[in-house]
Amino acid sequence: MLIVMKHGATADHVQRVVDTIEELGYQARPMPGKQRTAVGLVGNDGRVDASRLAALPGVKEIIHVTQPYKQVSREWKEESTVVRLCGGLTIGGDGVLVTAGPCSVESEEQILASAHAVRAAGAAMLRGGAFKPRTSPYSFQGLGIEGLKLLAKARDQTGLLVVTEALDSEGVDAVAQYADVIQIGARNMQNFSLLKSAGRAGKPVLLKRGIAATITELLLSAEYLLAEGNDQVILCERGIRGFDSTTRNVFDVTAIPVVHELSHLPIIADPSHGTGRRDKVIPMARAAVAAGADGVMVEVHPNPDRALSDGAQSLYPEQFTQLMREIRVIAEAIGRHVADPLPAMSA
């Protein structure tokens, strides 16, 4: 439920609404806007007496949010959320932020070479898995804490922000210590204890769509993060499982405008996992930016043929340079721009 205040409603009016909601046994979330303030009622179990709230001074109207998710919806917050990252970078708004790097951190030489290559091409954030959830228990599982330290070293040398995945509640603290954004991977989209931990970590969270998840299920998972008080959430379309084996997944480009219609949260696209084929990554990245994606995440490796994971979908550095050149043109054509990286912290 959303209580919309009148234009010019005073702080006392808003506080009266908040106090009444809490007296009823629910949580209140004031949301100041450019024109007026709204107050969200969290935990509505269908027994709220809306007339009691409607009669309070300063209240303009009561909006019943019908979706199963509440705080992530456009009805809850009409203005688009802009997630603010370190150094003034943002995801959402007019900018398109590009994240690139290898699937996994394999060695110091590999991650530093990757970081310098994607930084030179114009990426603003570095991806790389320190902890890798793999389908086979015999596949490379990542370097763990050492991988996190190498990502931090790459950030110092290049200025790239770092996003990497946490696999469990215990790993959230470690990732939060070293990374700028905590990633929740597709396999963990509905790991609700992990979502709650990430929501309390005090860092922006990148939430990837599960391999068989509907958009509603994705938004409900995001609701767990916002329910913990973290509204710095970035959604990611990375493809869903289909019946055609021509590509690794079905890359759902339509999810981008659909999410923008339903939710105020920004959404980025991962065409590397969405297609699983190197030759399809660039055209799908172009399509995602044209569809309104707030960012693109792609896998880039200095030597994909020797990659320990996802080499078949990883771009060569020169291909990534081509991609950056092309999406800049597309972004400008639709009134946006590709975000520039931050300066390096050290030589």
N, C-alpha and C positions, 0 to 999 in steps of 0.2 A: 504494500500500500504506500502511496506517495501523497503527502500533504503539501499542496502548493500554496505558498503564502502570497498575499496581495503585494503589489508593488508599493513599496514604502512601509511595509510591515517592520515594526521595531524589533530590536534584539530581545526585548521583554516578551513580545508576542511569540517569537520563535522559541524562547526558553519555556514559555508556558506550554507550547505544543510538546516540546521534549519532555517536560516534567509529567504531562498527562500520559504520554505513551509509556513512560517508565512506571507510572502508577498502575497502568493496565497490565504490567508484567512483560513488556516487550522492550526491544532495543530501539533507540532513535539515532538516526544518522543525518544531521543537518548538512545540506549541500548548497552553499551559497552560489548563486549564478550571477551573470552580468545584469540581468533585469530584475530578478526576484530570487528568493530563497525557497528551497523545497526541503522537506524533512521526510526521510524514508523510515518506514516502520518495518523492522526486521523481526521475522519469526511469526508472521501472521498465520494463525492456525484456523482461520475462518470464523473466529469468535469475537473479532474486534467490533466494537460498536462505533461505526464511522460517524454517526450523528453527534456523538460526544466531541469528536475532534472537529467536525465541520462547524460546530457552534462556537468555537473558540475565537477570540478577537484576532484579526489579521489573517485568518484562513480564507483563501479564495476558492479552492476546490479540492476534492479528494479523488485521486486517480487509483483505481484498482488495477494492479499489475497482474495480468492473467497468465503470463508465462510461468513455467515451473522455476525458472531462475528469476532473481529479483534485481540485485545490485548491478549485474552486468548489462541490464537491458537499457534500451533507449528511453523507455518510459520512466525509468528510475533517474537517469541522467541524460538529458538531451544533447548536451555538448560533448563532442568527442574528447576522450582522454588523451592527453599527450604525456607519454612516459618520459620522465627526465632522468638521464643517465649522467655519469660522472663527466666533468669537464664541460657541461653545457650541451652535450649531444642529446637529441630527443628521438623518440619513435612515435609517429603520429604527426598531425599537422601537415605542413607543406613539404617536409623533407622525406626522402626515401633513403633509409639507412641500409647499407650493404654490409653483410657479415660473410666472411669467407675464411677458409682454412681447411685443414685435413680432417677426415673423419675422426682420427685418433692421434694423440700425441705419441710418437714412436721413439723419438730421441731428441736430444738438444739440437743437433744439427738440422734435423728434419723440421722441427717446429719453428726454429728461427728463420730458416730459409723460406718456409711457407709464409711466415708473418711479414718478412721484408718484401716478398713478392706481391702479396695482396695489398700491402700498404702502398707500394709504388704504383699500383694500378688504381688506387683510390678507395679501397675498402676502409670502413671506419671501425669495424669490430672483428675480432678474431674468434673463430670457433675451433674447437678441438676437444676430443673426449679424453679425459683422464681416467674416468671409470666407464667401461663400455659394456652395456648389456647386450650379449650376443645370443643368437638363436642356438648356436652350438656351444656347449661348455668347453670345447676344445679350441675354440677360436680365441684370438688375441683379446684380452680383457682390459687392456689399458695399463698405464704405469702408476695409477693411484695418486698418492700425495706428491710423488716426484713429478708426475705429469702436471699437477697444479702449479708447482713451483716453476716449472719450465714455461708454462703459460704466463705466469707473472713476470718472468724474465723477458719474454717476448714483448709484453706490454710496455715494460720499461724502455726497451730498445726502440720500439716503433711508435708508441703512442696509441696503439690499437686497444680498445676496450676488449674485455674477455667475457665470453659466455661459454659455459660448460655444464655438463649434466650432473645432477645428484641422483643417486639410485635409491637411497633410503634416508630415513630421518636422521640417522647418525652422520651421513655424508653431507647433509645440508650445511652443517656448521663449517665443515672443511671447505666446501665450495664457496660459501659466503665469505670466508676469510681471504681467499685468493682471487675470486672472480668478481666481475662487475654485475653480471646477470646470472641467475640460477636457472638452468634449463630443466624442465620436466619433460622427459622423452615420451614418445608415442606409447611405448609399452607400459608406462607408468601414469598415463593420463587419468586413470581411475584408481590410483593408489591413494586413497583418501587420507591416510595418516601422513603420507609424504606431502600431500598438498597442504595439509594443516601446518606441518613443520615449515615448509617453504613460505607459507603465508605469514609466519611469525618471524622470519629471518631478517627482515629489515632491508632486503635487497629486491630490485625488480626481478620478476619471474617471467620466463619465456615458457609458455605451455603449448606443447605440440599436440595436434589432433591424433587420436588413436587410430590404429590401422583399420578398425571397423566401426569407428564412432560416427554417430550423426552429429550435425552441427549443434543440435539441442544438448546432446551429451557433452560436447566440448564446452559449451557455455555453462552447463551445470558444474563441470569440473572447475572452471574459472570462478564460479560462485564460491567454492570452498576457499579460494585464496582471498577473495574480497571479504568473505565472512570473518576472516581472521584479522581484518583491518588493513590489508595490503591492496591498494587500488593501482599499483604500478605493475600491471599485468599485460603481457604481450601474447597474443594468440599466434599460432603458426599452422598454416595449411601445408601438410607434407605428403599428401596422397593417402588414399584409402585402398583397401584390398578389393580387387575385382576378379572376374573370372578369366580375363584375357591375359595370357602370360607374355604378350609381346613386350610390355613394359613391367617394371617391378611393381608399380602401383597405378592406380587411377588418380592422376593429378587433377583435383577438383578446383579449377580456376573460378567457377561460379561461387564457391564458398566465400571468396573475398568480398564481392559486393553484398552477398547475403548477410554476412557477419556485420558489415558496416551498417546495414539496415536495421538489424536486430539489436546490436550492441554498440556501446560507446567505446569499447576497447579497440586498440589498434591491432591489425593483423598483418603478419609478414608471410612470405611464401618460401618454401624449400623445394625447388624443382629437382634437386639432386636425388633426394629420397622419393620424390613424387614420380620420377620416371625410372631411375636406376640405370640410365644410359647416358653416357657422356654427350652423345650427339644430340640428345633431346633437351639438355639442360638450358642451353642458351635460348632456344625459341620459347620454352616455357617460362623462363625468367622474364623475357620480353613481354609475354602475354600477361604475366602476373602484375608487372608494373603498369601496363596499360589498363588492367582491370581495377587498379586502385590500391594495390598492396602498399603498405607503409614501410616495407623493407623486403629485402631478398637475402636468403641464406643459401650459400652454395659451397660445395666441397671443392677445394683446390689443393693439389699435392705437387711438390716439385718433381716427383717421379711416380706417377700413378701406377705404372707397371709393377712397382715394388712396394706398393702400399700394403699394409697389414690388414686393412679393412676398407671396403667400398672403393677400391681402385677403379672399377669399371664405370663408376659414375662421377669420378673426380676429374675436374678440368685441369689441363696443363696451364701453367702461369700465363702463357701467351693467349690462350683461349679466354682466360678470365679478363685479361686486358681488353680483348675484343668485346666481351660482354659489357664491361663498364662503359666503354665508348658508346655502345648501342643503347643501353638503358638511360644514359644521360639525355640522349635525343628524345626518347619516349617520355621521360619525366618532364622535360621542358615543354613538350607538345601538349601536355595536359595540365600545365600550370604548376608543376612541382619541380624539385631539384634533388639531385643526389647529394647527401650529406658528406661534407669533407671530414677526413680523419683529424684527430687531435695531434699536436706536436709531440715528438718523442720526449720521454722523461730523462733519458740518458743517451749518451752517444754509443 
